[in-house]
Amino acid sequence: MVSEEKRAACEKFSEGRRHYKLRDFEQALACFESALEHDPTDGPSQVYVERCRHYLEYPPPADWDGVFEMQTK
């Protein structure tokens, strides 16, 4: 059985992914942060929070296909 908190986190994560793919990083960030409020241990949301913050500072190129390319190890 999935808890209500986990279910809410999953819904926010899914919504965040939709915004992320549309390059709406501000809205995506808000969704991922909301997911973490419901489940602070959600690893994927933690990763996407960092990616959104990165892309807000350094927007991806116009031909971006949604793939995150690490710049450092």
C-alpha positions as CSV (number, residue, x, y, z in Angstrom):
1,M,0.0,0.0,0.0
2,V,1.3,3.4,-1.0
3,S,1.0,6.2,1.6
4,E,-0.8,9.4,0.7
5,E,2.4,11.4,1.1
6,K,4.2,9.1,-1.4
7,R,1.3,9.3,-3.8
8,A,1.3,13.1,-3.6
9,A,5.1,13.1,-4.1
10,C,4.8,10.9,-7.2
11,E,2.1,13.2,-8.7
12,K,4.2,16.3,-8.1
13,F,7.2,14.6,-9.6
14,S,5.2,13.6,-12.7
15,E,3.9,17.1,-13.1
16,G,7.5,18.4,-12.7
17,R,8.7,16.1,-15.4
18,R,6.1,17.5,-17.8
19,H,7.3,21.1,-17.1
20,Y,10.9,20.0,-17.3
21,K,10.5,18.6,-20.8
22,L,8.8,21.8,-21.9
23,R,11.8,23.8,-20.6
24,D,9.7,25.5,-17.9
25,F,12.3,25.0,-15.3
26,E,10.8,27.5,-12.8
27,Q,7.5,25.6,-12.6
28,A,9.3,22.2,-12.7
29,L,11.5,23.3,-9.8
30,A,8.4,24.2,-7.8
31,C,6.9,20.8,-8.5
32,F,10.0,18.9,-7.5
33,E,10.4,20.9,-4.3
34,S,6.8,20.2,-3.5
35,A,7.4,16.5,-4.1
36,L,10.2,16.7,-1.6
37,E,7.9,18.4,1.0
38,H,5.8,15.2,0.8
39,D,8.7,12.8,0.7
40,P,12.1,14.4,1.6
41,T,13.9,11.1,0.7
42,D,12.8,11.1,-2.9
43,G,16.0,10.8,-4.8
44,P,14.7,11.5,-8.3
45,S,13.1,14.8,-7.1
46,Q,16.4,15.8,-5.4
47,V,18.3,15.2,-8.7
48,Y,15.8,17.2,-10.7
49,V,15.9,20.1,-8.3
50,E,19.6,20.4,-8.9
51,R,19.1,20.1,-12.7
52,C,16.4,22.8,-12.7
53,R,18.6,25.1,-10.7
54,H,21.4,24.5,-13.2
55,Y,19.2,25.1,-16.2
56,L,17.8,28.3,-14.7
57,E,21.3,29.6,-14.4
58,Y,22.7,28.1,-17.6
59,P,19.8,27.5,-20.1
60,P,20.2,24.5,-22.4
61,P,20.7,25.1,-26.2
62,A,17.7,25.6,-28.4
63,D,18.1,22.0,-29.8
64,W,18.1,20.5,-26.3
65,D,16.5,17.0,-26.3
66,G,15.9,16.8,-22.6
67,V,19.1,14.9,-21.8
68,F,21.2,16.2,-19.0
69,E,24.9,16.2,-19.8
70,M,27.2,16.1,-16.7
71,Q,30.0,18.6,-17.0
72,T,32.2,17.2,-14.2
73,K,32.6,13.9,-12.4
